[in-house]
Amino acid sequence: MKNELTFNIPFSGFDSVTFINCFASTYMFLENIEAVRERSVALQESYFFLFDTMCGCSSLRSRFDGQPTEMQKMIGETDFYGCGTENNVEFLFGFAGYEYHRLTDPAMFKDEIFASIDAGKPVITKVKTGGSRFRVITGYDGDALICPDFAHAQVKPQGALSYDELDILYLIGDKSEPRYTLIDGLKRIRQVMEYNINENLWASYIEKMGLYTSDSLANADLEEKKARMKRVADAMWHTFNCHNFAEVFRKYRDGGDAAVYDMIGDMKKLHEPGLKELWDKISHCCGYTHDLAWALIGLEECADWSKHAAGYFGEMVELTLFRIAKNDVDAFDAIKQAIERLSE
């Protein structure tokens, strides 16, 4: 006995098969949004950017020591959780306007998967092992599970999925009124950004890279200098989430294809003309941060730390990080103003 859904939705190349990536593709399928492979890659990424931003994920910043922040733990931004904490799952289903049931009893997995597929609904599942912990189940063939090929995802799962690997099923229910509004999403973004600023996360990098700080780069040996710069560069790759963040608001600034979001809850409110200056501000801040991040990545790749002049690279890194921190504060200010205006 076989039943397979016609699931032609691609996945975002900006991420591996995290919960958000799986959710965005599944949402498009549920809403019957046109998906013609190559032509729909950008469309899927638009939804990925939206969900990544509204849940607060694209606002996350990391510590120099690599220890997860409270906001990263809330959203689940680690390889293990793949942005699939129950907090984040509940928000995304609620924001998109879908009921769901979380199932953890393995004895019920097979029957519930069959029932969902037979009802025309994919199943999002968390698996027990691996770096990318989420999958989308789109069919069954006897005792075998069928998944899409996860086209375009940054890291694709290897091998067939088996029942023994399943940890949690997220069974999709009826479409409903969204439980979380645009304002709820913006407040969630504000919560993450405010935490980043209050914790002064960039200061931990500046402390390690500055020339005259207490843990100065001048006090580090050659290998330690390289290691610190490598950590900065890694953080910059993470900070590229600013691109996802900016793209959501640029749609409303530019008056382009923002309509792709208008079907979700009260997203249409972002079209208000008085908000355009705020989207301009966010676009500038994020674009500037994106460029500066590339500069620091380039420095890490090219710098010869054995030369005397390299000892002063730290000051350049320090100033660049100060500017990135300022961009974060300015974007945070724009989000606060948007909440105030939309709450009037």
Secondary structure, 3 states (H helix, E strand, C coil): CEEECCCCCCCCCCCCCCHHHHHHHHHHHHCCCCCCHHHHHHHHHHHHHHHHHHCCHHHCCCCCCCCCCHHHHHHCCCCCCCCCCHHHHHHHHHHHCEEEEEECCHHHHHHHHHHHHHCCCCEEEEECCCCCCEEEECEEECCEEECCCCCCCCCCCCCCCCHHHEEEEEEEEEECCCCCCHHHHHHHHHHHHHHHHHCCHHHHHHHHHCCCCCCCHHHCCHHHHHHHHHHHHHHHHHHCHHHHHHHHHHHHHHCCCCHHHHCCCCHHHHHCHHHHHHHHHHHHHHHHHHHHHHHHHHHHHHCCCCCHHHHHHHHHHHHHHHHHHHHHHHHHHHHHHHHHHHCC
